[in-house]
Amino acid sequence: MSSELLHPPLRRRVMSVWFRHYRVYVKSLVSNGLPPFLEPLIFLAGIGLGMGKYVTSMENLPYIVFLATGLPITAAMFTAAFECTFGTFIRLEFDKIYDGMLAAPISVNNLLIGEILWAGSKGLFFSLAVVCVEAVFGVVPMPLALLSGIVGFLTGTMFATISLFITSLVSTINQFNFYFTGFLSPMFFFSGVVFPLDNLPPIIRPVAEVFPLTHSVRMVRLLDRGRLTGQVGIDLLFIAGFTVLAGLFAIRRLKRKLIQ
C-alpha cells in the first residue's frame, strides 16, 4: 500500500478538515451566506445614517465612511468567534464529530489547525461580503477596500485561536455568554470601530491597545487610505504574535479533551 495513503502530506491532512467544514457550510449556503450581506445594511442604516446627521466626520473622514471601514473586521471577528466557540463545542461535546475525524490519519494538531484556517476563511468571506455591500453605496474606497479581506482572514485566525482557548475552558455551552458579553462586545466599542481611540480617556487608551481588535481595525483603516506606514507593520506583528501564542495555548488545552 502506498505510504501516501497511510501518511498523507501535512497540507492534505489539514485541508481535509477545512474541506469537511466547507462541505457542511455550503449545504445551507443561503441561510449561512445571506446574513453577512444583510447585517451591514442594517447597521449602516441604523447607526451610520442616523448618527451621521449629528457627527459629520471622524479622523478627516465622513462618519459613515469611518464606520464602514471598521465593520468588515468586526464581521470577521464575530464569525470566527461563533465558529470556534459554539461550533467547536457542538462538534466536540454533542455531535462527537472529532471522534470520527481523529480515526482518520490526522493528528489533533492537524485537526485544530484546520479549524483555525476554516475560521480565518470565513473571516475573509464575511469581511469581503460587507465590503461588497458598502461598495454598492459608495461608502468605502475601492479597490483598496478589498484589502479588508486579507485583514479579515488574519483577524479570523486570531479570534479563532482566542475562541478555541475559551472553548477549552468552558464546561457548558451557556458559559460562552460571558465571553461574548464580557470580552467581544466591549472590544467592538473600545477598539476604534465606532469612534477614534483618541476620544477615550488617557487612562483607558493603554487598555484599548491591548485589545486584539484594535490592531486589525487600525491596520485596515490605514490600508484603505493607502497609508502603508510603520504602524501597519507593528499591528501585523501584534496580530501574528497574538495568534501564535493563543494558538499554542488553545491547542495544548484542547488536546487534553480530544484524547480523553
FIKOLPA-59163 format. One record per residue: x, y, z of N, C-alpha, C, O, CB in turn. Coordinates in pm, whole numbers, plus 50000, padded with zeros to 5 digits. Atoms other than C-alpha are relative to their C-alpha. Glycine has a CB too. Layout:
XYZXYZXYZXYZXYZ...
END
This chain:
500854988150000500005000050000500885012450000501915012750067499045000150123499214988050011501285034649915500135006850136499185007650213499385009649899499784993249873502865053150206499225013150009498915017950118501505002750020500764987550000500995084550098498574997750048497975006750107499995006149860501345003149952497675067050168500004998150151499045001850219499464987549931499915002149856498845057250516500355012950073499855015550182501034989250031499564987649939500505090550591499905011449898500905015049836501464998650054500164989150098499055118350373500875011950037501225013750154498525004349992499204988049971501085150450342499275009150097498045009050107500315007649870500564991049899500575176450612498935009149940497875010849999501105008550064500984991150063498805200250373498684993149976497624998949997500545005449869501225007450030496325173350275499234996750129498004997050130500334987149924500665003149873495615163950637499285012250055498135011350100501024994750102500614987849947494965199650742498835004449913497785008149965501045011350009501044995350090492935208450433498804990649996497714994849957500555001749862501155009049994490765177450476499025004750107497815003350091500454985650029500864994349896489435193450797499295012349945498085014049962500825003650127500584987950060488905226450615498914996249900497845002349900501095008349930500955003750104487135208950327498744993850059497654995650006500644990449902501185005849933484835189750562499075011250047497865010450025500424991150120500814988849952483645222450720499405007749882498265012449890500845009450087500504993150120483295238250376498794992749942497794999149907501125001049894501115007750056481045209950253498745001550087497645002750034500384985149988501144998249910478815213250559499425014149984498205015949984500414997550147500434986050009478665251050521499195002649874498155009249881501225009350004500674997150127477625251650155498704992249984497904995349896500934996949883501295007050006474805226850217498855009250035497735007349988500014987950092501024990049965472905256050371500535013749963500595022850046499644999350153499304988050044474515283250165499145012550013499665023150049500444998449857500854988149994471515306650155499905005150144500115016950169498604996949945500144995749861470955307050531501335003750062501385012250151499354989050082498684996849946474685307850602500625012249933501295020249999500934988149984499324989550075475775332150330499255013149990499865023449960500284995249866500774987650014472935357550330500225010150113500315022050084498554996649993499844990249892473415373250678501155009749984500975021650013500174992850128498924990050010476845388650607499735011049898500385021449902501284993249964500364989550095475265407950319498895009050055498785020650016499554993749867501114992349945472235419350522500415008150123499945019350142498864990950034499644993449874473875428350855500615013849980500245023050052500964991350076499464986450016475955457650724498965010149954499055021949989501144999949901501084991050041472855472350560499245005150121498965017050133499044993049903500764996349880471015471850892500835009350088500325019350138499604987450080499164992149910473955485651087500275013949943500205023850015501324992850027499724987050062474805513250840498755008950001498845021050021500504998149856501244992249999471155523650820499665004650141499255016150162498854991749942500394996849863470605522451195500965009350072500545018150146499864987550078499004992349928473865537451318500635010649908500675022549943501104990750056499284990850087475705552851023499165011649952499555023249965500544992649883500844989250054472855572150866499395008450112499275020650099498884994249913500584992649888471295581451200501015009050067500785021050082499414990550101498964992149934474485592551374500665009949904501165020349946501054990850060499374991350098475785607651051499385013849994500025023249948499944993749866500654986949999473275635851091500545008950111500445021150104498504998550015499504992449885474895646251420501525000350005502115009850056499454994150128498545000750002478515635351370500425000549853500184991049778500554986950071499694998250142479855648451041501264992549957501284986649849500175014749969498765006550041483405634651039500794995150120500634999850232500855009749917499075005249901485995614851231501304996449928501284989849824499414987550076498695002350060489725613451154500025004649853500584997949766500374985150009500044993950134489095635750849499254991449899499504992449779501415002449950500855008250087486595610550709498555002650033498225005150150500344984950016501424999849966482815612950676499704988650096500244977650082499134998949872500215010049894481435594150974499574986549944500024976149992498965004950099500475012750053479675567950764501154992349933501164979949934498865002349899498835006550058482975560950582500894994650111501414983450102500795009849911499225004449884484825559050915499434987050056500164977550084500035010950109500665011949945482285533951042500104988349903500354977049945498545003150031500035010750100482155514050717501354993149987501394981149957499585005549866498695006350014485915507950712500304990450115501154981650101501085010649992499785009049887485765490951053499084988050002499434977750059499845007450126500995010849992482675469251002500464986749939500144976249995498745004449932499565013050053484315442950776500844992050100500794979750101500815002149873499135006949905486785434951055499204994650117499484983750166501095009550050500835005349892484145431751325499214987849952498944978650030499045010850053500685011750056482285407851094500914987950005500464976950038499545002749855499035011049994485435386551072500184995250143500264983250167501355004249942499835003749859485835387351449498844991550050499044980950110500155012550085501155007049945482305376551531499784986449934499444976750002498755008549983500245012950065482045349151268501034989750043500694978050061500035001649847498975009349952485355333651377499734995950144499934984350182501405006249988500295002949860484345336151741498844990150012498924980750091499675012950075501135009449996480985318951681500434986149952500044976050010498835005349914499585012750057482635292051469500814991750097500624979650106500795002249874499075007349914485275282851726499584999750146500344995150231501365006049989500575001849867483085285452035498814990449989498944978550018499575013650063501195008450011479565272651971500214988749899499854977249927498795008549959499805010350102480545254251653500924989050047500614977150034500555006249874499045010049953483575237151801499454992050117499624979850123501325006750041500545006849882481815229152129498964989649959498954978550012499385010250097501035009550046478875212751948500654988149931500244976749953499005006949905499315011150067481205192251728500744991250099500884979150079500975005449896499225007449901483195182152034499134992350098499364980550122500905009550075500755005949888480585175352301498704993349959498304983550021499715010550100501325005150035477275168652123500044990549880499564979249887499075011549972500005008250121477875155651772501144989949994501094980549915500085008949880498845009249995481185138251854500664998549862501144987749826499564986150053499445000550135482415147151506501504997550004502054990549918499715013049926498555001349994486025149151614500454985750026501554981749986500555009050108499645014049977485995113051729500204992749867501164985349850498934993050084499885006350131485385101751373501155005549919501814998149847498715001649924498924993850076487845126451228501374995050047502284993049966499935015250010498715004549947490635115051457500244985149975501344980149994500075002850149499805013950041490025079351347500714999149866501274988849830498664992649993499264999250126491445090451012501475003150032501805006550146499385011149905498584997449976495215095050970500335014950013501125020249935500834994049889499664986249968495255130451113500215001150150499634993550228498895009849951499734997949859496545143151445499115011050055498415017849980501485003550022500774989249937494915166451695500495013649950499685022649926500124999250154499454987450052497265194051578499475003049860499105014349831501544999449998500534998150135496175188651217498565004650005498165013749932500114986949918501434996949989492525190051320499795014550043499005021749983499324990450098500214986749945492815222051522500545010949908499975021749900500645001250137499494990350098494955239951263499005001449885498785012449834501394995749946501044999450102492315230751007498815008250046498235015849968499544985949963501094991849944489665245851237500355014849991499525023049951499734996150148499574986050001491665278051266499995005849858499535016949837501425001350061499984995350138492175280850890498595001649945498335010849867500804990449912501384998850046488485274750828499365012750056498675019949984499194987650042500544987849940487535302351073500615012349933499925022249911500275000350152499374988950072490065325150901499395002049863499215013349818501484997649987500634999150132488505316950564498625006350009498225014149923499904986149936501304993749979485085326050699500155014850030499335023049988499234993150113499734985949974486565358450827500265007549871499795018849854501195001550093499754994050131487815365750475498695001949923498455012649868500974991449919501254999450075484425357850319499065010550059498475018449985499324986350000500934990749937482405377750572500475014449984499665023349959499834996750148499504986350014484675408250555499825004949856499455016449835501485000950040500204996050140484555408450173498525001849968498165010349887500624989649906501444998250021480775404050184499555013750047498765020449981499214989050074500334986849948480505435250397500535010949907499835020649879500565002050142499414990250092482845454250164499175001249872498965012249822501454996149965500814999950123480755444349862498735008150018498355015949931499654985749956501214992449973477605458150022500315014850014499595023349960499314994750127499634985949981479345490150127500415006549868500155018349846501155001150102499554994650129480855494349779498815004049913498895013649836500874989849927501204996750078477355494249627499525014150033499015021249947498884989850027500464986849957476575525449830501135010249998500935021850037499404999150141498914990750016479975540849766500575005650128501045017050130499575011049916499524994749871480995543950131501374994650038501874997650146499004996650109498645004649975484355525950107500845002549875500335001949764500034984850039499144997150116487345534249885500384987049928501034978349986501285007450045499655011750082487665508549609501135003849904501195015449863498764994849920499985014149961489715488949516500794997250128500944985650167500574991849890499195002249880491825494649831499214992850110499804985650190500515013350053500815006349897488905483150047500034984849991499734977950089498575004849991499925014550014489375448049907501124994050087501124982050115500244996249854498975004749908492455445850128499414996050135500054989250215501065010850020500695004249877489935441950410499884984950007499834979250116498625006450008500095014650000489675405650301501224993650061501124983950135499804994949859498765005449943493315399350388500025002250151500324993150227501255006649935500044997149857492955416650724498904991850067499044987750183499795015150025501075008449947489685397750772500464985850025500094979750126498824999949905499455013549980491505364750727500904999750122500794990650205500784995449875499104999449884494195374750977499225001650130499544995450231500995011649984500844998049881491545386751221499234987350034499104983750151499025011649978500725012449976489545354951176500874989450064500434982650157499444994749870499105009949941492545332851252500365003850143500464995250230501284998549915499654995749864493465353951555498864997250098499094991750205500335015050000501125002349909489995352451707499594985350004498934980950098498815008549959500225014549994489735315651616500854993950111500374985650187500344993349864499135005549895492715308351841499535004250138499524996250231501455004649978500514995349871491325330052122498754992150038498614987950153499685015149994501275006849974487915313452090500204985250030499504979650114499065001649881499695014049968489375278352086500544998850141500254989150212501004994349899499505000149862491215286752407498835001250098498794994150199501025011450022501184998649914487925298252562499214987050002498724982950107499115011749951500735012750009486285266152440500654989350086499974980750141499924995349855499295009949917488955246152620499735002150149499994993250230501505000649974500224996949859487965263252946498584997450048498364994450165500355014550025501405000849958484165260752945499574985550018500124976449956499085007049897500565013449978482185231053070498584998849947498104987749922500034996550148501354999950059478735241352941499945010749893500685020549897498915002450109500084990950113477705259252625499535013850041499845023749974499084994349894500514987049957475955287052819501115009150052500925021350058498964998150107498914991849948479295298752960500625008949893501365018249925501054991150061499494991350107480145313552620499415013950007499975023349951499714993849864500614986849988477805342152707500945009950068500955021750035498694999050079499054991249932480495355952939501065005149903501495016649910500654992850118498984996450098483005356052653499495010649904500185020449876500454987649922500544990550098480735374152408499615013250066499855024050010498794994049930500464987749933479275398752659501145007350070501185019650069498924996750100498954993849920482365404952868501285003149927502105010849977500314991450113498744997950071485105404352603499785005649860500355015949825500774987049993500164995850139483925407452243499195012949986499565021849909499334989149920500834987950011481195433452293500745012750043500655022849973498744998550084499224988049965483435458052483501045003549893501275015349866500704998050133499024997150105486075454152210499375007049882500005015549820500664987249955500684993650112483535463951948499935015150020500065022749924498594994149983500184985749973483075497652119501305007150038501385019350025498995001850110498784993549951486595503852252501244996049921502344995849976500204996750146498865003450085488805493351961500095008949877500795005649781499924985549956499914990650110488285522851730499054997549886499215003249779501365000149948500965002850107485375509051530498975011149990498715016249881499304986550025501104990449999482665533651633500515014350017499905023649965499034996750111499414986849982484865562951740501514998450018501964987650057499365007450122498545001149990488625570651741500454997750143499795001950238500675012649946499465002649868490745558852031500435012850070500495013250193501174990449991499604987349940491875594752085498895006050085499165014450172500405009849892501114994949922488415601752225499894993550137499134998250222498714998149925500045006849872489005577552512500805007650104501765014550069500524985649986499184994149894490265589952849501414994249996501574982449966499364997850139498625004750008494075587252867500264987250078501094979150038500935010650048499765011849917493875560853139499504987249934499964976349967499335001750135500595011750063491835537452915500714996449869500624985049823498525002349973499375002550130493875540952594500994988450002500994980549909500705012549954499105011749998496615516352702499264986650002499734976749946500915000750120500805012349998493895490452771499484997049859499464985549817498815001350099500495001850137492455496052422501094994649909500814987149815499465013249945498895004850083495905489752275500264985150021500864978649935501275007950031499825014349973495915455152435498944991849926499174980149895499934997250151501065007250070492645445852263500484995849862500985004149787498735008749989499565004650133493425424351956499295007249886499905009949782499774985249988500774993850108490665440751752500545013849964500435018049848498545001150039499474986650025492305474951787501014999949886500995008749800500655005650127498935000550099495245464451573499474996549861499985001449760501064990050042500605003450129493095449151300499285011949940499415014849821499034988250015500764988550049490855479651274500945011149954500725017149849499055005250110499064989550040493765503951267500734996449871500945004949786501025002450112499315004350121495565483451004499125001749878499585006849776500444985450013500864999450117492565481550773499695014549963499545017649845498704992250024500264985950031491885519050804501205006249930501025014149836499685007850129498814994850066495475527050711500114994849857500455002349765501254996450079499915005850133495385503050416498925005649908499185008249790499894984850007501084994450081492035516050296500325014049950499835018349846498705000250080499644986350038493545550950283501345000549928501885011249900500045009050123498755000650074496685538850106501215004250080502215008550022499905008349880498894995849914498945545950404500744987750052500404982150156499495008650119499205011649960501485517950423501155005050088502285006550042500544992349874499054994249905503275531150733500594989150089500214977450083499335010950085499415009349905505395515251002498994994550099499154983550151501125006750075501045004749908502285512851218499324987449949498924978850028498955010950023500585012150059500895486950976500854987850037500324977350072499875001449846499105010949964503965465351040499904996350147499924984550182501425003749967500135002649856503615469251418498714992450029498714982850106500035013250079501295006749979499945459351405500044985649946499484976550007498875007849932499895013450058500755429651179500794990850092500434979150110500665000749862499205008049908503425417551422499204996450126499304985250177501285007650040500855002749883500975420751712499024988749969498874979450047499235012750043500995010250038498335400351527500664986349986500134976350034499305004049869499305012650020500855373551427500444994050133500244982150158501215001949908499545004949870502345370951776498864995450087498954985050153500785010750071501165003549919498955370451946499384986949950498974978550030498965011349997500585012150058497685343751706500824987650036500264977350075499915001249848499135011449969500685320951761499914996550148499804984850183501465003149961500025002649856500635324952139498664994050044498634983950115500265013050077501325005249963496885319952177499784986349939499164977750001498895009649956500155013050065497015291051929500724988950074500204977950087500505000849858499245010249926499685272652126499274996050128499164984250160501415005250035500755003049878497695275552448498724992349970498384982850039499675013050075501265006550035494435265752277500214985449959499494976650005499315007749886499745013750047495875235052103500434991150116500014979650126501075000049889499525008049886497625223552419498864995950091498814984550137501045007950080501115003249909494455225552629498954991149933498454981749994499355012950050501015008050068492065211552368500484985849972499684976649963499585006649871499465013350024494375182452302499644990650114499394978850092501515000649981500365008249884493635170152654498564995049990498274983550024500205007950129501415004050013489885169952584499814990049887499014980749899499125012349976500215008250118490205153552245500584985950014500094976649950500625006749881499395013349988492405124452354499514992450122499984981450151501525001250005500555007249886490395115752663499214987649956498684980450041499105009350083
END
